[in-house]
Amino acid sequence: MKNLGQMMKQAQQMQAKMAEMQEGLGALEISGGAGGGMVTVTLNGKGEMQGLKIDPSLVNSDDVEVLEDLVTAAFNDAKTKVEAHMQEEMSKLTGGLKLPPGMNLPF
């Protein structure tokens, strides 16, 4: 039974570290870009958009599709970076323990 107690203690410690990590996600800011930096999207660690920068030279009412595509690409770039950061942090937290497929933490 000593092993079970030890396991429960480790689970509680991991839960506390995960809660701490989740709190810090709101403060984390990661940017992604497109068009050679002409469009930049900044997301927090929860994947919420915090900012959008568009080079004024892209603002052309005759070619809105290009701007829409660049904003989408910049958002996707930032989202990929957030997910990679989260994967890295979770790997540190779990000590490299592989989670079952489909089990994505912390959300």
N, C-alpha and C positions, 0 to 999 in steps of 0.2 A: 504494500500500500504506500510505501515511502515514495516510489516512483510516480504514483498517481498524484500525490501531493506536490511533488516537484513539477510535474507537467502542468498542473493547475496554476501554480505560481508563475511559470513561464508564460502561460496563456494570458494571465492577468497583466503581466509586464508588457507583452506584445500588444494587448488591447490598449493599454495606457499610451504606449509609444505611437500607435496608430491614431488615437484620438489627438495626440499632440501634433502629429503630422498633418492631420486634416485641418486643424486650426490654422496652421501655417500656410495652407494652400491658398487662402484668400489673399494673402500678402505677396505671394509669388507672382511675378510677371514675366511672361515669355513672349517674345515677338517673332512673327513670321513675315516674310516679305515675298513680293512678286514684282515682275517687271524691272528687275535690276534695282530694287529698293524704292521704286516709284510709288508702291502701295505697301504699307506696313500695318499689320493687325497685331494688337497686343491683347493677350488673354491672361487671366489669372490661372492659378493651378486647378481651379474647378472647371475650367473651360469656358468661363464667362468672358465676353469681350469687354475689355477695359479701354481700348482706344483704337482709333483708325486714322491713319495719316495717308493723304493722297496728294501726290505732286500736282500742283495747279495746272501744269501743262497737259495733264490727262483729261481735264474737264472740258469736254467738247460735246455739245448736245447732239451732234450728228453721229457720234460713235459711242453711245452709251454701253453697248455690248462689250467692248474691250475693257472698259472700266469695271463692269460687273464681273467679268471673267477674272480680272486681276484681284479684285476684292475677295472673290471666292478662293482663288489660289493662295492668297496671303493668309486667309483664315485657315485653310486646310494645312498650310505649312506650320502655322503656329500651333494648331491642334495636335499635329503629329509630334511636335517638339514637347508639348505638355504631356502627351501620353508616354513618350520615351522617358521623360523626367520622372513621371510617376512610376513607371516600371523599374527604373533604377532605384528609386527610393524604397519601393516595396521589396526589391531584392535585398537591399541593405537590412530592412526591417525583419525579413523572414530568414535572413542568413543564407540566401540562395535556395531556400526550400521552394520547389516547384508546386504551384497550386493546380488543382484539377482544372481541365479545360472548361472555359465558360465562367470560372470563378474569378472575377476581376475585383480587386480591392483597391481602394476603399469604397468605390461606388459600384 
